[in-house]
Amino acid sequence: LIIRGGWPGSLSLTVDQASLLPSEYLNAVIDDDVFRIDGIKRNTTKMRLLLRSLARNESTTVTNKTLKNDIKEIDDEDIDVETVKEYLDIFDRLFITDNQPPFSTGVRSSVRVKQAVKRHFSDPSLACSLLKVTPSSLLGDLETLGFFESLCERDLKIYAESFGASLYHYQDYQNREIDAVIELPDGQWCAFEIKLGANQIDAAAANLVEIQKQI
C-alpha cells in the first residue's frame, strides 16, 4: 500500500505496474508542469536531486539548509539555499508535497513549540519511487520506515478534513514530539503516536500522557 499509493487507477494493478505511475507522474511534472507554472526554465537535474533529498528526509522536520547539505554530501552536487526555497515552493504549488504544519497549544500554555513543518510528499509512493524502494527493501529496514508514518498521516488528514478538522504535528524545545495532532474547528484536539510494533505501544502512550500534563 505504501508503494502502490492512493492513486485510484492503481488499485487493481500489480505492485510492479502500480510503481510505474508515481515515477512517470514526477517525470511529467518536472519536465512539463514546472515550466508551465510561470514560463521560467529551471534546472530539472537539481530539482530531481532536491526531490530525492526530500524522499530521504520524509516525515522529518529537516530545514532548507539541511536539505542543501544533504544534496552536497550524498549527491556531490551544490545548490543554493534560495534555490532550495524556490523549488520547495514550486513543489508545494504543484501538489507534489503536502507538509504537516506545527500544532500550537494555545495562549495559556507555557510550553514553547517549534514552528517547523514536517516534510511530506502528497503520497508516500512518490518518495518510494524516488528512492527506488521495493516491498522487500521496506520489510528489511523497518527501523527507518518513515514511509509508514507518511501513509498513516496522509489518511488521517483525509479523514480529519472530511469533518472540518486539521492535521498537525507537535514538537517543543524539550525534545518532546507527537506524530500527529487533529484539531477540531472548536479547538478540541486529540493526539496520535504512529508505531510499527506492539512492543512500542506503552512507551508511546507514556509519551502522550507526559506531554498532555506539560501542556
VOBA-1610 file (N, C-alpha, C; in pm, whole numbers, padded with zeros to 5 digits, always signed):
BEGIN
Leu+00082-00122+00000Leu+00000+00000+00000Leu+00085+00127+00000Ile+00201+00121+00066Ile+00290+00237+00067Ile+00344+00263-00072Ile+00389+00158-00140Ile+00448+00173-00272Ile+00340+00195-00378Arg+00225+00130-00362Arg+00115+00147-00457Arg+00060+00289-00450Gly+00047+00343-00330Gly-00004+00478-00313Gly-00155+00485-00323Gly-00206+00606-00319Gly-00351+00627-00319Gly-00409+00661-00455Trp-00337+00633-00561Trp-00385+00666-00696Trp-00500+00572-00734Pro-00618+00624-00761Pro-00733+00538-00792Pro-00708+00441-00907Gly-00633+00485-01008Gly-00607+00400-01123Gly-00516+00283-01095Ser-00450+00283-00978Ser-00356+00176-00944Ser-00415+00067-00856Leu-00538+00085-00813Leu-00594-00005-00713Leu-00601-00150-00760Ser-00622-00171-00890Ser-00637-00308-00941Ser-00510-00360-01008Leu-00402-00282-01004Leu-00278-00321-01070Leu-00187-00400-00976Thr-00092-00473-01035Thr+00011-00536-00954Thr+00103-00428-00897Val+00181-00463-00796Val+00272-00365-00735Val+00373-00315-00839Asp+00425-00405-00921Asp+00522-00365-01023Asp+00462-00265-01121Gln+00339-00288-01161Gln+00273-00196-01253Gln+00240-00064-01183Ala+00188-00075-01061Ala+00148+00045-00987Ala+00267+00135-00957Ser+00384+00078-00937Ser+00501+00159-00902Ser+00550+00245-01018Leu+00504+00216-01139Leu+00542+00297-01254Leu+00472+00432-01254Leu+00350+00438-01197Leu+00270+00560-01205Leu+00335+00678-01135Pro+00377+00665-01008Pro+00439+00783-00943Pro+00566+00828-01013Ser+00643+00733-01067Ser+00765+00768-01138Ser+00735+00852-01261Glu+00639+00808-01341Glu+00603+00881-01462Glu+00531+01012-01429Tyr+00457+01013-01319Tyr+00390+01136-01275Tyr+00494+01244-01244Leu+00599+01206-01169Leu+00704+01302-01135Leu+00776+01350-01261Asn+00802+01259-01355Asn+00866+01298-01480Asn+00783+01402-01554Ala+00652+01379-01561Ala+00563+01471-01631Ala+00560+01608-01564Val+00557+01608-01431Val+00552+01735-01358Val+00682+01813-01377Ile+00796+01746-01359Ile+00926+01814-01368Ile+00955+01860-01510Asp+00924+01777-01608Asp+00959+01808-01747Asp+00861+01903-01815Asp+00740+01916-01761Asp+00639+01996-01830Asp+00573+02099-01738Asp+00512+02053-01629Asp+00431+02142-01545Asp+00514+02252-01479Val+00638+02221-01441Val+00723+02321-01375Val+00745+02442-01466Phe+00763+02418-01596Phe+00781+02529-01690Phe+00651+02605-01711Arg+00540+02531-01718Arg+00411+02595-01746Arg+00360+02679-01630Ile+00411+02656-01510Ile+00359+02728-01393Ile+00386+02879-01404Asp+00501+02917-01462Asp+00530+03060-01479Asp+00615+03090-01601Gly+00640+02988-01687Gly+00716+03010-01810Gly+00865+03026-01792Ile+00916+02993-01674Ile+01059+03006-01647Ile+01126+02869-01656Lys+01237+02861-01731Lys+01311+02735-01740Lys+01400+02720-01618Arg+01395+02602-01557Arg+01474+02578-01436Arg+01561+02453-01455Asn+01654+02436-01363Asn+01746+02323-01369Asn+01674+02197-01318Thr+01626+02116-01410Thr+01547+01999-01370Thr+01633+01894-01300Thr+01763+01892-01330Thr+01853+01798-01261Thr+01858+01828-01112Lys+01872+01957-01079Lys+01876+01995-00938Lys+01740+01977-00872Met+01633+01995-00947Met+01500+01969-00893Met+01486+01822-00853Arg+01536+01734-00937Arg+01528+01591-00906Arg+01615+01556-00785Leu+01731+01621-00774Leu+01817+01598-00658Leu+01747+01643-00529Leu+01679+01757-00535Leu+01607+01806-00418Leu+01493+01712-00383Leu+01423+01662-00483Leu+01316+01566-00457Leu+01370+01441-00389Arg+01486+01392-00434Arg+01544+01274-00373Arg+01585+01302-00228Ser+01636+01423-00204Ser+01672+01460-00067Ser+01547+01465+00022Leu+01438+01519-00032Leu+01312+01520+00044Leu+01267+01377+00074Ala+01286+01286-00022Ala+01247+01147-00001Ala+01331+01084+00109Arg+01461+01115+00113Arg+01548+01063+00219Arg+01509+01119+00355Asn+01446+01236+00355Asn+01409+01303+00480Asn+01257+01304+00502Glu+01188+01211+00442Glu+01043+01200+00456Glu+01003+01188+00603Ser+00897+01261+00641Ser+00841+01257+00776Ser+00936+01313+00882Thr+01022+01407+00844Thr+01108+01476+00940Thr+01085+01626+00929Thr+01144+01701+01022Thr+01132+01847+01021Thr+01262+01910+00970Val+01323+01846+00874Val+01450+01892+00819Val+01437+02034+00762Thr+01542+02114+00783Thr+01542+02253+00737Thr+01591+02263+00592Asn+01569+02379+00530Asn+01618+02403+00394Asn+01770+02389+00387Lys+01839+02439+00489Lys+01985+02432+00491Lys+02031+02287+00499Thr+01962+02207+00577Thr+01998+02065+00589Thr+01974+01992+00458Leu+01866+02028+00388Leu+01841+01969+00257Leu+01954+02001+00160Lys+02000+02127+00163Lys+02113+02169+00079Lys+02237+02085+00112Asn+02266+02070+00241Asn+02384+01995+00283Asn+02371+01846+00249Asp+02249+01795+00257Asp+02224+01655+00224Asp+02256+01628+00077Ile+02215+01720-00010Ile+02244+01707-00153Ile+02395+01713-00177Lys+02465+01802-00106Lys+02609+01817-00121Lys+02682+01690-00076Glu+02640+01634+00039Glu+02711+01521+00098Glu+02683+01390+00025Ile+02558+01369-00015Ile+02520+01240-00072Ile+02528+01239-00224Asp+02481+01348-00287Asp+02479+01353-00434Asp+02598+01427-00494Asp+02683+01486-00406Asp+02802+01559-00450Asp+02766+01669-00551Glu+02660+01740-00519Glu+02613+01849-00605Glu+02576+01967-00516Asp+02613+02087-00557Asp+02583+02205-00474Asp+02458+02274-00526Ile+02383+02332-00433Ile+02261+02406-00466Ile+02244+02517-00364Asp+02204+02633-00410Asp+02189+02750-00324Asp+02065+02735-00236Val+02073+02787-00112Val+01959+02778-00019Val+01837+02849-00075Glu+01858+02963-00141Glu+01745+03035-00200Glu+01681+02955-00313Thr+01763+02880-00387Thr+01709+02793-00492Thr+01628+02680-00430Val+01677+02624-00320Val+01603+02521-00247Val+01466+02575-00207Lys+01465+02695-00151Lys+01339+02757-00109Lys+01244+02776-00227Glu+01297+02823-00340Glu+01216+02845-00459Glu+01156+02714-00510Tyr+01239+02610-00517Tyr+01192+02482-00568Tyr+01090+02418-00474Leu+01111+02433-00343Leu+01014+02379-00247Leu+00878+02445-00264Asp+00880+02575-00290Asp+00755+02648-00314Asp+00684+02595-00439Ile+00761+02566-00543Ile+00703+02512-00665Ile+00643+02374-00641Phe+00715+02289-00568Phe+00663+02155-00537Phe+00531+02164-00460Asp+00523+02262-00372Asp+00401+02281-00294Asp+00286+02328-00384Arg+00315+02422-00473Arg+00212+02475-00564Arg+00161+02369-00662Leu+00249+02275-00696Leu+00211+02168-00788Leu+00158+02044-00715Phe+00142+02053-00584Phe+00085+01945-00501Phe+00171+01818-00502Ile+00300+01834-00525Ile+00391+01721-00508Ile+00415+01697-00360Thr+00429+01806-00285Thr+00449+01796-00141Thr+00323+01843-00068Asp+00308+01794+00053Asp+00193+01830+00136Asp+00239+01826+00282Asn+00308+01931+00325Asn+00372+01931+00456Asn+00271+01944+00570Gln+00314+01896+00686Gln+00230+01893+00806Gln+00269+02011+00896Pro+00181+02109+00916Pro+00217+02227+00995Pro+00229+02194+01144Pro+00298+02281+01220Pro+00313+02258+01364Pro+00187+02294+01441Phe+00164+02222+01550Phe+00048+02246+01635Phe+00084+02345+01745Ser-00001+02443+01766Ser+00016+02538+01875Ser-00081+02503+01986Thr-00031+02499+02109Thr-00112+02451+02220Thr-00196+02559+02288Gly-00197+02679+02233Gly-00283+02782+02290Gly-00208+02880+02378Val-00271+02995+02401Val-00203+03105+02470Val-00180+03076+02619Arg-00255+02986+02676Arg-00239+02960+02820Arg-00122+02869+02851Ser-00070+02800+02752Ser+00040+02707+02774Ser+00173+02781+02780Ser+00260+02739+02872Ser+00393+02797+02883Ser+00495+02720+02800Val+00450+02612+02734Val+00540+02530+02653Val+00570+02600+02521Arg+00699+02619+02490Arg+00740+02679+02363Arg+00744+02571+02256Val+00670+02593+02149Val+00656+02494+02043Val+00737+02535+01922Lys+00812+02441+01865Lys+00887+02468+01743Lys+00791+02489+01627Gln+00830+02577+01535Gln+00741+02613+01425Gln+00789+02555+01291Ala+00848+02437+01294Ala+00895+02372+01172Ala+00787+02278+01118Val+00770+02278+00985Val+00676+02184+00924Val+00740+02046+00916Lys+00657+01942+00917Lys+00705+01807+00893Lys+00693+01779+00743Arg+00804+01736+00684Arg+00810+01719+00540Arg+00734+01593+00494His+00644+01613+00398His+00573+01501+00339His+00556+01523+00189Phe+00560+01414+00114Phe+00508+01417-00022Phe+00355+01402-00012Ser+00285+01439-00118Ser+00139+01426-00115Ser+00097+01280-00109Asp+00188+01190-00147Asp+00160+01046-00138Asp+00293+00975-00114Pro+00298+00877-00023Pro+00425+00810+00007Pro+00485+00736-00112Ser+00403+00701-00211Ser+00455+00631-00327Ser+00554+00717-00406Leu+00540+00849-00397Leu+00632+00939-00467Leu+00773+00928-00407Ala+00781+00926-00274Ala+00911+00911-00208Ala+00971+00775-00238Cys+00888+00672-00237Cys+00936+00537-00267Cys+00992+00529-00408Ser+00923+00593-00501Ser+00968+00592-00640Ser+01103+00661-00656Leu+01121+00774-00588Leu+01245+00849-00599Leu+01364+00771-00544Leu+01341+00688-00443Leu+01448+00609-00381Leu+01452+00466-00432Lys+01366+00435-00531Lys+01360+00301-00591Lys+01339+00193-00485Val+01244+00219-00396Val+01212+00128-00287Val+01121+00015-00337Thr+01144-00106-00285Thr+01060-00221-00316Thr+00997-00274-00187Pro+00894-00358-00196Pro+00836-00417-00074Pro+00939-00490+00011Ser+01030-00564-00051Ser+01130-00639+00025Ser+01229-00546+00094Ser+01266-00436+00029Ser+01361-00343+00093Ser+01295-00271+00209Leu+01165-00243+00201Leu+01095-00182+00314Leu+01088-00279+00431Leu+01054-00403+00403Leu+01043-00503+00511Leu+01178-00530+00576Gly+01285-00509+00501Gly+01418-00533+00556Gly+01474-00416+00634Asp+01400-00305+00643Asp+01452-00185+00709Asp+01339-00116+00785Leu+01275-00188+00875Leu+01159-00135+00946Leu+01195-00019+01039Glu+01320-00014+01085Glu+01359+00091+01178Glu+01352+00230+01115Thr+01372+00238+00986Thr+01370+00368+00918Thr+01248+00381+00828Leu+01140+00313+00864Leu+01022+00312+00777Leu+00936+00437+00800Gly+00993+00554+00768Gly+00918+00679+00778Gly+00803+00684+00678Phe+00813+00599+00576Phe+00706+00596+00476Phe+00576+00544+00536Phe+00585+00456+00637Phe+00465+00407+00705Phe+00396+00521+00780Glu+00475+00603+00847Glu+00420+00720+00916Glu+00353+00813+00816Ser+00417+00832+00701Ser+00361+00917+00596Ser+00226+00864+00548Leu+00218+00733+00530Leu+00093+00669+00487Leu-00018+00696+00588Cys+00012+00676+00715Cys-00088+00697+00822Cys-00132+00842+00827Glu-00037+00934+00817Glu-00070+01076+00829Glu-00144+01127+00706Arg-00114+01070+00590Arg-00193+01105+00471Arg-00340+01071+00494Asp-00366+00950+00546Asp-00504+00907+00565Asp-00571+00981+00681Leu-00495+01007+00788Leu-00551+01085+00899Leu-00595+01223+00851Lys-00517+01284+00764Lys-00552+01416+00712Lys-00681+01410+00631Ile-00694+01307+00548Ile-00815+01291+00467Ile-00938+01275+00556Tyr-00927+01189+00657Tyr-01040+01168+00749Tyr-01072+01296+00826Ala-00967+01366+00873Ala-00988+01488+00951Ala-01058+01595+00869Glu-01012+01614+00745Glu-01071+01719+00662Glu-01215+01689+00623Ser-01253+01561+00629Ser-01391+01524+00593Ser-01492+01580+00693Phe-01449+01615+00816Phe-01540+01678+00912Phe-01486+01812+00961Gly-01408+01878+00875Gly-01367+02015+00903Gly-01251+02031+00998Ala-01182+01921+01033Ala-01067+01928+01123Ala-00938+01943+01044Ser-00828+01969+01115Ser-00697+01987+01052Ser-00593+01897+01119Leu-00492+01858+01042Leu-00386+01771+01093Leu-00258+01851+01114Tyr-00195+01830+01231Tyr-00071+01896+01267Tyr+00027+01793+01323His+00148+01840+01355His+00242+01761+01436His+00287+01850+01551Tyr+00345+01790+01654Tyr+00388+01866+01772Tyr+00535+01840+01799Gln+00608+01948+01828Gln+00750+01937+01862Gln+00786+02059+01945Asp+00838+02037+02067Asp+00874+02152+02150Asp+01024+02156+02174Tyr+01068+02255+02252Tyr+01211+02277+02273Tyr+01268+02190+02384Gln+01188+02098+02437Gln+01236+01999+02532Gln+01245+01862+02467Asn+01248+01863+02332Asn+01262+01742+02251Asn+01147+01643+02268Arg+01031+01696+02299Arg+00910+01611+02303Arg+00837+01626+02170Glu+00788+01514+02119Glu+00722+01514+01990Glu+00595+01432+01993Ile+00498+01471+01910Ile+00378+01391+01883Ile+00368+01379+01731Asp+00352+01258+01682Asp+00349+01236+01537Asp+00237+01313+01470Ala+00117+01306+01527Ala+00002+01369+01461Ala-00095+01424+01565Val-00146+01543+01539Val-00248+01606+01623Val-00362+01651+01532Ile-00483+01608+01565Ile-00601+01652+01491Ile-00675+01754+01577Glu-00700+01872+01519Glu-00770+01979+01591Glu-00904+02005+01523Leu-01009+02006+01602Leu-01143+02034+01553Leu-01164+02184+01539Pro-01265+02226+01462Pro-01290+02370+01445Pro-01314+02444+01578Asp-01366+02375+01680Asp-01394+02442+01808Asp-01274+02442+01902Gly-01158+02394+01856Gly-01037+02397+01937Gly-01006+02268+02011Gln-01101+02174+02017Gln-01070+02045+02077Gln-00967+01972+01992Trp-00882+01893+02057Trp-00779+01823+01982Trp-00751+01686+02041Cys-00694+01601+01958Cys-00653+01468+02004Cys-00519+01435+01938Ala-00441+01350+02004Ala-00304+01323+01960Ala-00285+01176+01927Phe-00194+01150+01832Phe-00168+01014+01784Phe-00018+00988+01776Glu+00025+00874+01826Glu+00159+00825+01801Glu+00150+00710+01701Ile+00239+00709+01603Ile+00235+00608+01497Ile+00355+00517+01513Lys+00331+00389+01542Lys+00440+00295+01567Lys+00420+00166+01489Leu+00531+00106+01449Leu+00530-00027+01388Leu+00579-00126+01493Gly+00485-00196+01557Gly+00526-00294+01658Gly+00456-00272+01790Ala+00393-00377+01840Ala+00318-00368+01966Ala+00409-00341+02085Asn+00538-00375+02073Asn+00631-00352+02184Asn+00657-00204+02210Gln+00612-00117+02121Gln+00634+00027+02139Gln+00511+00101+02191Ile+00401+00028+02212Ile+00274+00093+02248Ile+00282+00163+02383Asp+00335+00095+02486Asp+00336+00153+02621Asp+00423+00279+02627Ala+00537+00275+02560Ala+00626+00392+02560Ala+00560+00509+02488Ala+00491+00480+02378Ala+00423+00585+02304Ala+00311+00647+02385Ala+00236+00562+02457Ala+00127+00611+02542Ala+00181+00698+02655Ala+00290+00655+02715Ala+00351+00732+02824Ala+00398+00869+02773Asn+00450+00873+02652Asn+00494+00999+02592Asn+00376+01095+02576Leu+00264+01043+02527Leu+00146+01128+02508Leu+00094+01183+02641Val+00089+01097+02742Val+00040+01139+02873Val+00129+01247+02933Glu+00259+01231+02919Glu+00355+01328+02975Glu+00340+01463+02906Ile+00327+01463+02775Ile+00313+01589+02704Ile+00182+01657+02740Gln+00075+01579+02754Gln-00055+01636+02793Gln-00044+01705+02929Lys+00028+01644+03023Lys+00045+01703+03156Lys+00119+01836+03146Gln+00223+01842+03062Gln+00300+01964+03047Gln+00216+02076+02986Ile+00134+02039+02887Ile+00050+02139+02822Ile-00058+02190+02916
//
